[in-house]
Amino acid sequence: MIILSIETSCDDTSVAVLRVNGSTPPKFKILSNIISSQVELHAQYGGVFPSLAKREHQKNLPIVCEKAIKEAKNPKIDLIAVTNGPGLELCLWIGVNFAKELAKKIKTPLISVNHIESHILANFISGNKKNLFPAISLIVSGGHTQIILVKDFGQYQILGETRDDAAGECFDKVARILGLGYPGGPIISKLADLKSPRISMPMKMPRPMMSQKNYDFSFSGLKTAVLYDFQKRDQNVAKSPTYIQKMCQEVQQAIIDVLISKTIKAAKDFQAKSLILGGGVTANNELKRQFKVKIKKEGLKINFLVPKSIFCTDNAVMVAVAGYYNFISGKISKKGLEAKANLRIS
């Protein structure tokens, strides 16, 4: 089977072509994976502007699609998969409408894909092991922070999610306060690199909701604490490289502490056989390292799955993988396929 997949949920326009064999587990071969990033465009505004993102998707999607098909050597497409939510509705509609028109033109089945599910299934691009489920999945990105119980492929239950800012959104807002630019996650991660000298400066940021017995998150208070600390300092200090680096270290560690604590709790409570990470923030090397340390320290006999960094951020390859699993479950989309900004995984 040859799958063409489309991803336009936020500010990356991506089209991929994958070949799938019918083995158990299936094997995916990436024939092409083209991503057109809008980061530089939105960086000047400090965040993603939906109307600008929509315009860029309209301009770039036909070009990206043509390039992906050409790089894959013009194969016969057996299935089209497209992200229809959650995400920015203006952006989602560009991908959905394009996919519907293309499916009609080449008379190919069309299947919709939940963006969160595709982040989970990004871990299966290179195949998968047996006895993975039940699993606990942590999805962390600019717009989403969720802990999900994965009972099997296509069987999901949201255990907890952010009540306000997502972790990635918190990184972006902190970076804006410190004058570091956008996107904030990679910049803060670089400055917080633990290989650099540890800086002695009194500073302790909160770990919101970490001690509560639920699986929910809240990161707006952390962002506010950074703002208050920044404002109370002498501005020569607050704008100094020493202060900024120390704050980056503290904020990154606060977010990591909360994410790991909540996820490990869920893994224990539900006797998970696997921990599955996904989303742009999970490309953070320190987060991955500390997860491994915590798993070992707790003596958990558990599979730890995290995608390659290129597949942590939004991409169409993960959409194709999710599309395949939806297809073999019989979830073919109807003519009335719609984009849904707040689509829930279930």
C-alpha positions as CSV (number, residue, x, y, z in Angstrom):
1,M,0.0,0.0,0.0
2,I,1.2,3.5,-0.8
3,I,-0.1,6.3,1.4
4,L,0.1,10.0,0.8
5,S,-0.4,12.1,3.9
6,I,-1.0,15.8,4.6
7,E,-0.3,17.8,7.8
8,T,-1.3,21.5,8.2
9,S,-2.5,21.6,11.8
10,C,-0.4,24.6,12.8
11,D,2.6,26.4,11.0
12,D,4.3,23.5,9.2
13,T,3.1,22.4,5.8
14,S,4.1,18.7,5.3
15,V,3.4,16.0,2.8
16,A,4.8,12.5,2.9
17,V,4.6,9.3,0.8
18,L,5.0,6.0,2.6
19,R,5.0,2.4,1.4
20,V,3.5,-0.1,3.8
21,N,3.8,-3.9,3.7
22,G,1.2,-6.1,5.2
23,S,3.4,-7.9,7.7
24,T,2.7,-8.0,11.4
25,P,3.8,-5.6,12.7
26,P,3.7,-3.5,9.5
27,K,6.9,-2.0,8.1
28,F,6.9,1.5,6.8
29,K,9.3,2.8,4.2
30,I,9.5,6.6,3.8
31,L,9.6,7.4,0.1
32,S,9.4,11.2,0.7
33,N,8.8,13.6,3.6
34,I,8.7,17.2,2.7
35,I,8.2,19.9,5.4
36,S,7.9,23.6,4.7
37,S,8.4,25.5,8.0
38,Q,7.0,28.9,8.7
39,V,9.1,29.5,11.9
40,E,11.0,32.5,10.5
41,L,7.8,34.2,9.4
42,H,6.1,33.9,12.8
43,A,9.2,34.5,14.8
44,Q,8.9,38.3,14.1
45,Y,5.5,38.2,15.9
46,G,6.6,36.0,18.8
47,G,4.0,33.3,17.9
48,V,1.9,31.8,15.3
49,F,-0.7,34.1,13.6
50,P,-3.5,31.8,12.2
51,S,-4.4,34.0,9.2
52,L,-0.7,34.2,8.1
53,A,-0.3,30.5,8.6
54,K,-3.4,29.8,6.5
55,R,-2.0,32.0,3.7
56,E,1.3,30.2,3.7
57,H,-0.4,26.8,3.7
58,Q,-2.5,27.8,0.7
59,K,0.7,28.9,-1.1
60,N,2.9,26.0,-0.1
61,L,0.7,22.9,0.0
62,P,0.4,22.4,-3.8
63,I,4.2,22.9,-4.1
64,V,5.1,20.6,-1.2
65,C,2.7,17.9,-2.5
66,E,4.1,18.0,-6.0
67,K,7.6,17.7,-4.6
68,A,6.7,14.8,-2.3
69,I,5.2,12.8,-5.1
70,K,8.1,13.6,-7.5
71,E,10.6,12.5,-4.8
72,A,8.7,9.3,-4.3
73,K,9.0,8.7,-8.1
74,N,5.3,9.2,-8.9
75,P,3.8,6.1,-7.3
76,K,0.2,5.0,-7.6
77,I,-1.5,6.3,-4.4
78,D,-3.7,3.8,-2.6
79,L,-4.8,6.0,0.3
80,I,-4.7,9.7,1.4
81,A,-4.5,10.5,5.1
82,V,-5.0,14.1,6.4
83,T,-5.0,15.7,9.8
84,N,-8.4,17.1,10.6
85,G,-7.8,18.2,14.2
86,P,-7.0,19.3,16.8
87,G,-5.2,22.4,15.7
88,L,-5.7,25.8,14.2
89,E,-9.0,25.6,12.3
90,L,-8.0,28.0,9.5
91,C,-5.0,25.8,8.9
92,L,-6.7,22.5,9.2
93,W,-9.2,23.4,6.6
94,I,-6.5,24.0,4.0
95,G,-5.2,20.5,4.4
96,V,-8.7,18.9,4.6
97,N,-10.0,20.6,1.5
98,F,-6.9,19.9,-0.5
99,A,-7.0,16.2,0.5
100,K,-10.7,15.9,-0.4
101,E,-10.1,17.4,-3.9
102,L,-7.1,15.2,-4.5
103,A,-8.9,12.1,-3.4
104,K,-11.8,12.9,-5.7
105,K,-9.4,13.6,-8.6
106,I,-7.4,10.4,-8.4
107,K,-10.3,8.3,-7.0
108,T,-8.5,7.3,-3.9
109,P,-10.0,6.5,-0.4
110,L,-9.5,9.3,2.1
111,I,-9.0,8.9,5.8
112,S,-8.9,11.5,8.6
113,V,-6.3,11.5,11.3
114,N,-6.3,12.9,14.9
115,H,-3.2,15.0,15.4
116,I,-2.7,13.7,18.9
117,E,-3.0,10.1,17.8
118,S,-0.4,10.7,15.1
119,H,2.1,12.0,17.7
120,I,1.6,8.7,19.6
121,L,2.0,6.6,16.6
122,A,5.1,8.4,15.4
123,N,6.8,5.9,17.7
124,F,5.9,3.1,15.3
125,I,7.4,4.5,12.1
126,S,10.3,2.0,12.5
127,G,8.0,-0.8,13.4
128,N,7.1,-1.9,16.9
129,K,7.6,-4.5,19.6
130,K,5.0,-6.9,21.0
131,N,3.4,-6.6,24.4
132,L,3.4,-2.8,24.5
133,F,0.0,-2.2,25.9
134,P,-1.5,-0.9,28.1
135,A,0.8,2.1,27.7
136,I,0.9,5.6,29.1
137,S,1.5,8.3,26.5
138,L,2.7,11.8,27.3
139,I,2.0,14.3,24.5
140,V,3.8,17.6,24.9
141,S,3.8,20.4,22.4
142,G,3.1,24.1,22.0
143,G,-0.6,23.5,22.1
144,H,-1.1,20.3,23.9
145,T,0.0,18.6,27.2
146,Q,-1.9,15.4,27.8
147,I,-1.4,12.0,29.5
148,I,-3.3,9.3,27.6
149,L,-3.9,5.7,28.5
150,V,-3.3,3.7,25.3
151,K,-5.1,0.4,25.6
152,D,-4.3,-0.6,22.0
153,F,-4.0,0.9,18.6
154,G,-7.1,3.1,18.2
155,Q,-8.2,2.7,21.9
156,Y,-7.4,5.8,24.0
157,Q,-8.5,7.5,27.2
158,I,-7.4,10.9,28.2
159,L,-6.3,10.8,31.9
160,G,-5.2,14.3,32.3
161,E,-4.4,17.5,30.4
162,T,-3.4,21.1,30.9
163,R,-6.0,23.4,32.4
164,D,-4.4,26.5,30.8
165,D,-1.0,26.9,29.1
166,A,0.6,23.8,27.5
167,A,4.3,23.2,28.3
168,G,5.4,24.4,24.9
169,E,3.3,27.5,25.3
170,C,5.0,28.1,28.6
171,F,8.4,27.9,27.1
172,D,7.4,30.4,24.4
173,K,6.0,32.9,26.9
174,V,9.0,32.6,29.2
175,A,11.3,33.2,26.2
176,R,9.3,36.3,25.3
177,I,9.7,37.6,28.9
178,L,13.4,37.1,28.7
179,G,13.7,38.6,25.2
180,L,15.0,35.4,23.6
181,G,12.8,35.1,20.6
182,Y,10.5,32.4,19.1
183,P,10.1,29.4,19.3
184,G,11.1,29.4,23.0
185,G,11.6,25.7,23.7
186,P,14.8,25.1,21.6
187,I,16.3,28.5,22.8
188,I,15.7,27.8,26.4
189,S,16.9,24.2,26.1
190,K,20.2,25.4,24.5
191,L,20.8,28.0,27.3
192,A,19.8,25.5,30.0
193,D,22.3,22.9,28.7
194,L,23.4,21.1,31.8
195,K,26.9,20.6,30.3
196,S,27.5,24.3,30.8
197,P,28.7,25.5,34.3
198,R,25.9,25.5,36.9
199,I,25.3,29.1,38.0
200,S,24.8,30.0,41.7
201,M,22.0,32.5,42.0
202,P,19.0,32.1,44.4
203,M,16.0,31.2,42.3
204,K,13.2,28.7,42.7
205,M,10.3,28.5,40.4
206,P,7.1,26.6,41.3
207,R,6.2,23.1,40.1
208,P,2.5,23.6,39.5
209,M,0.1,20.8,40.5
210,M,3.0,18.3,40.8
211,S,1.9,17.1,44.3
212,Q,-1.8,16.8,43.4
213,K,-3.1,13.3,43.0
214,N,-4.6,13.8,39.5
215,Y,-2.9,13.8,36.1
216,D,-3.7,17.4,35.1
217,F,-1.2,20.2,34.4
218,S,-1.1,23.9,34.7
219,F,1.8,26.0,33.5
220,S,0.4,29.5,33.5
221,G,1.5,30.0,37.1
222,L,5.1,29.1,36.2
223,K,5.1,31.7,33.5
224,T,3.7,34.3,35.9
225,A,6.3,33.5,38.5
226,V,9.0,34.1,35.9
227,L,7.5,37.4,35.0
228,Y,7.3,38.6,38.7
229,D,10.9,37.5,39.3
230,F,12.1,39.3,36.2
231,Q,10.3,42.5,37.1
232,K,11.6,42.6,40.7
233,R,15.2,42.3,39.7
234,D,17.5,45.2,38.9
235,Q,17.2,45.4,35.1
236,N,20.9,45.2,34.6
237,V,20.7,41.9,36.4
238,A,17.5,40.7,34.7
239,K,19.0,41.2,31.3
240,S,22.4,39.7,32.1
241,P,23.5,36.4,30.5
242,T,24.0,34.9,34.0
243,Y,20.4,35.6,35.1
244,I,18.9,34.5,31.8
245,Q,20.8,31.2,31.7
246,K,19.9,30.5,35.3
247,M,16.3,31.2,34.7
248,C,16.3,28.9,31.6
249,Q,17.8,26.1,33.7
250,E,15.2,26.6,36.4
251,V,12.2,26.8,34.1
252,Q,13.3,23.8,32.1
253,Q,13.8,21.8,35.2
254,A,10.4,22.9,36.7
255,I,8.6,21.7,33.6
256,I,10.6,18.4,33.4
257,D,9.9,17.7,37.1
258,V,6.2,18.1,36.6
259,L,6.0,16.1,33.4
260,I,8.0,13.2,34.7
261,S,6.3,13.1,38.1
262,K,2.8,13.0,36.6
263,T,3.7,10.5,33.8
264,I,5.4,8.1,36.1
265,K,2.5,8.2,38.6
266,A,0.1,7.3,35.7
267,A,2.4,4.5,34.6
268,K,2.4,3.0,38.1
269,D,-1.3,3.5,38.7
270,F,-2.3,1.7,35.4
271,Q,0.5,-0.9,35.5
272,A,1.7,0.3,32.1
273,K,4.0,-1.9,30.0
274,S,5.2,1.1,28.0
275,L,5.8,4.8,28.3
276,I,5.3,6.6,24.9
277,L,6.3,10.2,24.4
278,G,5.3,12.5,21.5
279,G,5.1,16.1,20.5
280,G,7.7,18.8,19.8
281,V,8.8,19.3,23.4
282,T,9.8,15.6,23.6
283,A,12.7,16.5,21.3
284,N,14.2,18.0,24.4
285,N,17.3,15.9,25.2
286,E,17.3,16.7,28.9
287,L,13.7,15.6,29.2
288,K,14.5,12.3,27.6
289,R,17.6,11.8,29.7
290,Q,15.8,12.4,33.0
291,F,13.0,10.1,32.0
292,K,15.4,7.3,31.5
293,V,17.1,8.1,34.9
294,K,13.8,8.2,36.7
295,I,12.6,4.9,35.1
296,K,15.8,3.2,36.2
297,K,15.7,4.7,39.7
298,E,12.1,3.6,40.2
299,G,13.0,0.1,39.0
300,L,10.3,0.1,36.4
301,K,10.4,-2.8,33.9
302,I,8.8,-0.8,31.1
303,N,9.4,0.0,27.5
304,F,10.4,3.6,26.9
305,L,9.5,4.9,23.4
306,V,10.3,8.3,22.0
307,P,10.4,9.3,18.3
308,K,13.5,10.5,16.5
309,S,13.7,14.3,16.9
310,I,12.6,14.9,13.3
311,F,9.4,13.0,14.1
312,C,8.6,14.7,17.4
313,T,7.6,18.0,15.7
314,D,4.7,18.1,13.2
315,N,5.3,16.0,10.1
316,A,3.3,14.1,7.6
317,V,5.0,10.7,8.2
318,M,3.3,10.2,11.5
319,V,0.0,11.1,9.8
320,A,0.5,8.3,7.3
321,V,1.3,5.8,10.1
322,A,-1.9,6.8,11.9
323,G,-3.8,6.8,8.7
324,Y,-2.7,3.2,8.1
325,Y,-3.9,2.0,11.5
326,N,-7.2,3.8,11.0
327,F,-7.6,2.3,7.6
328,I,-7.1,-1.3,8.7
329,S,-9.7,-0.6,11.5
330,G,-12.2,0.3,8.8
331,K,-12.3,4.1,9.5
332,I,-12.7,5.4,6.0
333,S,-13.8,9.1,6.0
334,K,-17.1,10.2,4.4
335,K,-17.6,13.0,1.9
336,G,-18.5,15.4,4.8
337,L,-15.1,15.3,6.4
338,E,-14.6,18.5,8.4
339,A,-11.7,20.2,10.2
340,K,-12.3,20.3,14.0
341,A,-10.0,22.6,16.0
342,N,-10.9,20.9,19.3
343,L,-11.1,17.3,18.1
344,R,-10.7,14.9,21.0
345,I,-8.8,11.6,20.9
346,S,-10.9,8.5,21.8
